[in-house]
Amino acid sequence: MKSIASLLCLLPVFLAFPTPCSASQEVEVINLHKRTGDYVQNYNGGVADFQYNQYDGTFSCGWNTDTDFVVGLGWSTGTGRAITYSGSYNPGNSGSYLSIYGWTGSGSLSEYYVVEDYGSFNPCTGSGVTQLGTLYSDGANYQVCTHTQYNQPSIVGTTTFPQYFSVREGKRTSGTVTMQNHFNYWAQHGFPNRNFNYQVLAVEAFSGSGNANMKLISG
């Protein structure tokens, strides 16, 4: 699949009912350039515009790029939380995803996506994927697949690791994603379901142009 350069603004966990983020919550900004595996400062790939407000859980971005990037807001540690979000996402014909995105850590390294909307490219129709069936969750079916990245950059450096995808049939830009449902399904196919790293509501793009304005409501 595509390599990714990520600018991820990670929020601590907040309560599982709709509430704005507290002003007392501190933001950790991670700049991750996956093509080299190195952490770099102020890297924004092909992002034409990226703004965020950690206190009300909103972010916006625009892109015109052939350079892969991810931007979003979320948590420094992933869980099976139910994540509620809303917003506008306009990928046009670009290669782009709107997803819940994250990693498990060293010793159980995996990259994962629950894709709620996308532009011109469905990752479960890409080359080299293994189809894992269909999961029903949160009112819709999700096409599930996996893909192996060989000797590619990751959060622990260049290595080989699996990617897990759930792609919603019937795109949407607002709703709730119950992550535990996806973790449990993926776990039947080798997903470690432990040692979670960050987890974010994210927009990724790797070609073309588009824009998004998203709000992370609760999780």
C-alpha positions in Angstrom: 0.0 0.0 0.0 1.0 3.6 0.3 3.7 4.9 2.6 2.5 7.7 4.9 3.9 10.8 6.5 1.9 11.7 9.6 1.2 14.8 11.6 -0.9 13.5 14.5 -2.2 15.7 17.3 -3.0 13.3 20.1 -5.4 14.0 22.9 -5.6 12.1 26.2 -8.7 9.9 26.6 -11.9 11.8 27.6 -15.2 10.4 28.9 -17.4 8.3 26.7 -20.2 10.8 26.3 -20.4 13.9 24.1 -18.3 16.6 25.7 -15.9 19.2 24.4 -12.2 18.7 25.3 -11.2 20.4 28.5 -8.8 23.3 28.4 -6.7 21.4 31.0 -5.9 18.6 28.5 -2.5 18.9 27.0 -1.7 18.1 23.4 1.2 16.0 22.3 2.2 16.7 18.6 4.0 13.9 16.9 5.6 14.5 13.5 6.2 11.1 11.9 7.9 10.8 8.5 7.3 7.1 7.6 9.2 7.1 4.4 12.5 7.2 6.3 11.3 6.1 9.7 12.7 9.2 11.2 10.9 11.7 13.5 11.1 15.1 12.0 9.8 18.6 13.1 7.3 20.7 11.2 6.7 18.1 8.5 3.4 18.5 6.7 3.9 16.6 3.4 1.4 17.9 0.8 -0.9 19.5 3.2 -2.0 22.9 1.8 -3.7 23.9 5.0 -3.9 22.2 8.4 -5.5 23.7 11.5 -6.7 22.2 14.7 -8.3 23.1 18.0 -7.6 20.5 20.6 -10.1 22.1 23.1 -13.2 21.5 21.0 -11.8 18.5 19.1 -11.9 20.0 15.6 -9.4 20.0 12.7 -9.4 21.0 9.1 -7.1 20.4 6.2 -6.8 20.9 2.5 -4.4 19.2 0.1 -3.1 19.2 -3.4 -0.4 16.5 -3.4 1.2 13.4 -4.6 3.0 13.1 -1.2 1.3 10.9 1.4 0.2 12.4 4.7 -2.1 11.8 7.6 -3.6 14.5 9.9 -6.0 14.1 12.8 -6.9 14.2 16.5 -7.2 11.4 18.9 -5.6 9.6 21.8 -2.0 8.6 22.7 -3.3 5.1 23.5 -5.9 3.2 21.4 -8.7 1.2 23.0 -11.9 -0.5 21.9 -13.8 2.8 22.5 -16.9 3.9 20.6 -15.8 7.0 18.7 -18.4 9.6 17.6 -17.4 12.1 15.0 -19.0 14.5 12.4 -17.9 16.9 9.7 -17.4 17.4 6.0 -15.0 15.4 3.9 -14.5 16.3 0.2 -11.9 14.1 -1.4 -13.1 14.5 -5.0 -11.2 12.0 -7.1 -8.1 12.1 -4.9 -6.6 9.1 -3.2 -7.7 9.7 0.3 -9.3 8.1 3.4 -11.4 9.4 6.3 -10.8 6.8 9.0 -10.1 5.8 12.6 -6.4 5.1 12.3 -3.8 3.7 14.7 -1.1 1.2 15.6 -0.2 -1.5 18.0 3.3 -1.3 19.4 6.6 -2.9 19.4 6.5 -6.7 19.8 3.0 -6.8 18.3 3.4 -4.2 15.5 0.3 -3.7 13.3 -1.2 -0.7 11.5 -5.0 -0.4 11.3 -7.7 1.6 9.6 -11.5 1.7 9.9 -12.3 3.6 6.7 -15.6 5.5 6.9 -15.2 7.3 3.5 -12.6 7.5 0.7 -11.9 9.1 -2.6 -10.8 7.2 -5.7 -9.1 4.2 -3.9 -10.6 1.5 -1.7 -7.7 -0.1 0.1 -9.4 -3.5 0.1 -9.3 -3.6 -3.7 -5.6 -2.9 -3.9 -2.9 -5.3 -5.1 -1.6 -7.8 -2.6 -4.5 -7.7 -0.2 -6.0 -10.7 1.5 -9.8 -10.6 1.9 -11.1 -11.4 5.4 -14.8 -11.3 4.9 -17.5 -8.9 6.1 -18.1 -7.5 9.5 -21.5 -5.9 10.5 -21.0 -3.0 12.9 -22.7 0.3 13.8 -25.4 -0.1 11.2 -23.5 -1.2 8.1 -21.3 -3.9 6.6 -17.5 -3.4 6.5 -15.3 -5.1 3.9 -12.3 -6.4 5.8 -8.9 -7.2 4.4 -5.2 -7.3 5.4 -2.0 -6.4 3.6 1.7 -7.0 4.5 4.1 -4.2 4.3 7.6 -5.6 3.7 10.6 -3.6 4.9 8.7 -0.4 5.2 8.9 2.5 7.7 6.8 2.2 10.8 6.5 3.7 14.3 9.5 1.6 15.3 11.6 2.0 12.2 11.9 0.1 8.9 10.5 -3.4 9.3 7.8 -5.8 8.0 4.3 -5.5 9.5 0.6 -6.2 8.7 -2.0 -3.7 8.0 -5.7 -4.3 8.8 -8.5 -2.5 7.0 -12.3 -2.4 7.6 -14.0 -0.3 4.8 -17.6 0.8 5.3 -20.1 -0.1 2.6 -22.0 3.1 2.3 -19.7 6.0 2.9 -20.4 8.5 5.7 -18.9 11.6 7.3 -20.6 11.4 10.7 -21.5 8.6 13.1 -20.1 6.2 15.7 -17.4 3.6 15.2 -17.2 0.9 17.9 -13.6 -0.1 17.7 -13.9 -3.2 19.8 -16.0 -4.8 17.1 -13.2 -4.4 14.6 -10.5 -5.4 17.0 -12.3 -8.6 17.8 -12.9 -9.5 14.2 -9.4 -8.7 13.1 -8.1 -10.8 16.1 -9.6 -13.9 14.4 -7.1 -13.2 11.6 -3.9 -12.5 13.5 -4.4 -8.9 14.8 -2.7 -8.8 18.2 -5.5 -6.8 20.0 -3.0 -5.5 22.7 -0.1 -3.2 23.2 -1.9 -0.2 21.6 -0.1 2.9 20.4 -2.0 6.0 19.3 -5.5 6.1 17.8 -6.9 9.0 15.9 -9.8 10.3 13.7 -7.7 11.0 10.7 -7.7 12.2 7.1 -5.1 10.7 4.8 -4.3 11.7 1.3 -1.7 10.5 -1.2 -2.8 12.0 -4.5 -5.0 14.7 -6.0 -6.7 17.5 -4.1 -9.5 17.9 -1.6 -10.4 19.2 1.9 -12.0 18.2 5.2 -13.4 19.8 8.3 -13.9 17.2 11.1 -15.0 17.2 14.8 -14.1 14.4 17.2 -17.1 14.4 19.6 -16.5 11.6 22.0 -14.7 8.4 22.5 
